[in-house]
Amino acid sequence: MQLRPFRSVLYIPGSKPRAIEKARGLPVDAIIFDLEDAVSPDEKDEARATLARELEAGGFGARYRIVRINGRDSAWGEADAEAAAMMSCDAVLLPKVENPAQIDALARITGDRPVWAMMETPRGMIEAPAIAAHPRLEGMVMGTNDLVKELGARATDDRVAVMSGLGLCVIAARAHGRVIVDGVYNAFKDVDGLAVECRQGRDMGFDGKTLIHPAQVETANAHFGPSEAEIDLARRQIAAYEAAAAEGQGVAVVDGRIVENLHVDTARKVLAQAEAIGAIAAE
């Protein structure tokens, strides 16, 4: 078992070769090369060509390469989709997904390339189960800034305005085996605040966090990856359960807590994730 990690997913403007070059050396699990919000209207065409060249040049190692295009209803969406279909990337990210038909329309252009969905509108929250069920969908990205705006809500530290949407999307993603990453934390110099939000997202079940600055990578990796204590516990749970099973027992006890098959499944995933993270770090 090997689980590709998505602890840290960094947005990089597709129009900035220097930023793209820097990303090649960052310890991130995935990069979203952005052709949408991070690129001004007068740079759209040039950004598309720049990104295609940079991706073709390679050098990103095991980092998962996602291209976020402009919406299909925009002046640039169609050309973005056609270009992304030819780029050396792993997936295409579609903004403001609100129904499965939008994924169908994109897939007719991008072919077999996996599709990711930005979940950032009230309609997207309502339709999350149907979106997550789409067979071409591989991952979901929370767009919490846009969701707060669309709700007419206030952005607070506890994220109360978007908690119901976050929960709906996590449940939908898990029901269909999709990757799901949490929204960005805007105050990129506030390490403590980022850590709090990472812990919240991890506790909810997110695979990782989208990031807007390289300074946030270390914190996201630390909170969404298994700790040494979690790895140690996983090994002991597996060993104890296997020993109990050899004696005909269905449960074991570790640190005063019952260990059943479901705990062992989780423990094996922890070890597989740690192995995958180690493989990336060794590159």
C-alpha positions in Angstrom: 0.0 0.0 0.0 1.3 3.4 -0.9 -0.7 6.7 -0.5 0.5 9.7 -2.5 0.6 12.6 0.0 -1.1 15.9 -0.6 0.0 17.6 2.7 1.1 20.8 1.0 -0.5 22.1 -2.3 1.1 25.4 -3.3 -0.4 27.9 -5.7 2.1 29.3 -8.2 1.2 31.9 -10.9 1.5 30.3 -14.3 2.9 33.6 -15.6 5.9 33.8 -13.4 8.9 31.7 -14.6 11.0 32.7 -11.5 8.3 31.5 -9.1 7.9 28.2 -11.1 11.7 27.7 -11.0 11.7 28.2 -7.2 8.9 25.7 -6.8 11.0 23.0 -8.4 13.1 23.0 -5.2 10.4 23.3 -2.6 9.4 20.4 -0.4 5.8 20.5 -1.5 3.7 17.5 -2.4 1.8 19.2 -5.2 1.7 22.5 -7.1 -1.3 24.2 -8.6 0.0 26.2 -11.5 -2.6 29.0 -11.7 -3.9 30.5 -14.9 -7.0 32.0 -13.2 -6.9 34.3 -10.2 -3.1 34.8 -10.1 -2.9 36.0 -13.7 -4.2 39.4 -14.9 -6.5 39.5 -18.0 -3.8 41.0 -20.2 -1.3 38.3 -19.3 -3.6 35.3 -19.9 -2.4 34.2 -23.3 1.3 34.7 -22.5 0.8 32.8 -19.2 -0.6 29.9 -21.0 2.4 29.7 -23.3 4.9 30.3 -20.5 3.4 27.5 -18.3 3.4 25.0 -21.2 7.2 25.7 -21.7 8.0 25.4 -18.0 6.1 22.1 -17.6 7.7 20.7 -20.7 11.1 21.6 -19.2 10.3 19.3 -16.2 12.4 19.2 -13.1 9.5 18.8 -10.7 10.4 15.4 -9.4 7.5 13.6 -7.6 5.6 16.8 -7.1 2.0 16.4 -8.4 1.4 19.0 -11.1 -2.1 20.5 -11.4 -3.0 23.2 -13.8 -5.9 25.5 -12.8 -7.6 26.9 -15.8 -10.1 29.8 -16.1 -13.8 28.9 -16.0 -15.2 27.5 -19.2 -17.7 30.5 -19.3 -14.8 33.0 -19.4 -13.0 34.4 -22.4 -10.0 32.2 -21.7 -11.4 28.9 -20.5 -11.7 27.1 -23.8 -8.1 28.0 -24.8 -6.9 27.1 -21.3 -8.6 23.7 -21.5 -7.2 22.9 -24.9 -3.7 23.9 -23.9 -3.8 22.0 -20.6 -4.8 18.9 -22.5 -1.3 19.1 -24.1 0.7 20.1 -21.1 3.0 17.9 -19.1 0.8 18.0 -16.0 -0.9 15.4 -13.9 -4.4 16.9 -13.6 -6.5 19.9 -14.6 -8.3 22.0 -11.9 -11.7 23.5 -12.9 -12.9 26.5 -10.9 -16.4 27.0 -9.4 -17.7 23.5 -10.2 -21.4 23.3 -9.4 -22.5 20.2 -11.3 -21.2 17.1 -13.0 -22.0 18.4 -16.4 -19.1 20.9 -16.1 -16.7 18.0 -15.6 -18.2 16.2 -18.6 -17.6 19.3 -20.8 -14.0 19.7 -19.6 -13.3 16.0 -20.1 -14.4 16.2 -23.7 -11.4 18.5 -24.3 -8.8 17.1 -21.8 -9.4 13.5 -22.6 -8.1 11.0 -20.1 -6.4 13.6 -17.9 -7.7 13.5 -14.3 -10.0 16.4 -13.3 -10.0 18.3 -10.0 -12.8 20.5 -8.9 -12.7 23.8 -7.0 -15.5 23.8 -4.5 -16.2 27.4 -3.8 -19.9 28.3 -4.2 -23.1 27.5 -2.4 -24.4 25.5 -5.3 -21.1 23.5 -5.3 -21.7 22.6 -1.7 -25.2 21.4 -2.4 -24.1 19.3 -5.4 -20.9 18.0 -3.7 -22.1 14.4 -3.6 -22.9 14.3 -7.3 -19.6 16.1 -8.2 -17.5 13.7 -6.1 -19.3 10.7 -7.7 -18.1 11.7 -11.2 -15.9 8.9 -12.5 -13.4 11.4 -14.0 -12.9 13.4 -10.8 -9.7 12.7 -8.8 -9.6 15.5 -6.3 -11.5 18.5 -4.7 -10.0 21.8 -3.6 -11.8 24.0 -1.2 -12.1 27.7 -2.2 -12.9 29.1 1.1 -12.3 32.8 0.2 -14.8 32.7 -2.6 -17.2 30.7 -0.5 -17.2 33.3 2.2 -17.8 36.0 -0.4 -20.6 34.1 -2.1 -22.3 33.4 1.3 -22.1 37.1 2.2 -20.5 35.9 5.4 -17.6 37.1 7.6 -14.2 35.5 7.6 -13.6 34.5 11.2 -10.8 32.6 12.9 -13.1 29.7 13.7 -14.4 29.5 10.1 -17.9 29.0 11.4 -19.4 30.4 8.1 -17.9 27.7 6.0 -17.8 24.7 8.4 -21.0 23.1 7.0 -19.6 23.4 3.5 -16.2 22.0 4.5 -17.9 19.0 6.2 -20.2 18.3 3.2 -17.3 18.2 0.8 -15.1 16.0 3.1 -18.0 13.5 3.4 -18.6 13.5 -0.3 -14.9 13.1 -1.1 -14.5 10.2 1.3 -17.7 8.5 0.1 -16.1 8.3 -3.4 -12.4 7.9 -2.6 -11.4 11.3 -3.8 -8.5 13.5 -2.6 -9.6 16.6 -0.8 -7.5 19.6 0.3 -8.5 22.5 2.5 -8.6 26.2 1.5 -5.8 28.7 1.9 -4.8 30.6 5.0 -4.4 34.3 3.9 -2.1 35.6 6.7 1.0 33.9 5.3 3.3 35.4 8.0 1.1 34.1 10.9 2.6 30.7 11.5 0.6 30.1 14.7 -2.7 30.9 13.0 -1.8 28.6 10.1 -1.0 25.8 12.5 -4.4 26.1 14.2 -6.2 26.0 10.9 -4.1 23.0 9.7 -4.9 21.1 12.9 -8.6 21.9 12.3 -8.5 20.7 8.7 -6.6 17.5 9.6 -9.0 16.7 12.4 -11.9 17.1 9.9 -10.3 14.6 7.5 -8.7 16.8 4.8 -5.6 15.3 3.1 -3.7 18.6 3.1 -3.8 22.4 2.8 -3.6 24.7 -0.2 -1.0 27.4 0.3 -0.2 30.8 -1.0 3.4 31.2 0.1 6.5 28.9 0.4 6.8 30.0 4.0 3.7 27.9 4.8 5.0 24.6 3.4 6.8 23.4 6.5 3.8 23.9 8.8 1.4 22.1 6.4 3.7 19.2 6.0 4.1 18.8 9.7 0.4 18.8 10.5 -0.9 16.7 7.7 1.9 14.1 7.8 2.0 11.4 10.5 4.1 12.3 13.5 6.8 10.0 15.0 4.4 9.2 17.8 1.6 8.3 15.3 4.0 6.1 13.3 5.2 4.4 16.5 1.6 3.8 17.7 0.7 2.4 14.2 3.5 -0.2 14.3 2.6 -1.3 17.8 -1.1 -1.6 17.0 -0.4 -3.8 14.0 2.0 -6.0 15.9 -0.4 -6.4 18.8 -3.3 -7.1 16.6 -1.4 -9.7 14.6 -0.2 -11.4 17.8 -3.8 -11.5 19.1 -5.1 -12.9 15.8 -2.4 -15.6 16.0 -4.0 -16.7 19.3 -7.5 -16.6 17.8 -8.5 -13.3 19.3 -10.3 -10.6 17.4 -9.1 -7.6 19.3 -5.9 -6.5 21.0 -5.1 -3.8 23.6 -2.4 -1.1 23.2 -1.9 1.7 25.7 -5.1 0.7 27.5 -7.2 1.0 24.4 -9.0 -1.6 22.3 -7.5 -2.3 18.8 -9.8 -3.8 16.2 -9.4 -4.4 12.5 -10.6 -0.9 11.7 -7.7 0.6 13.8 -5.3 -1.7 12.0 -6.5 -0.5 8.6 -5.9 3.1 9.7 -2.5 2.1 11.1 -1.4 0.6 7.8 -2.5 3.8 6.0 -0.4 5.8 8.4 2.7 3.7 7.7 2.0 3.8 3.9 1.8 7.5 4.0 5.0 7.8 6.0 6.7 5.6 3.4 5.5 7.7 0.5 6.6 10.9 2.2 10.0 9.4 2.8 10.3 8.4 -0.8 9.5 12.0 -1.9 12.0 13.4 0.6 14.7 11.1 -0.7 14.5 12.4 -4.3 
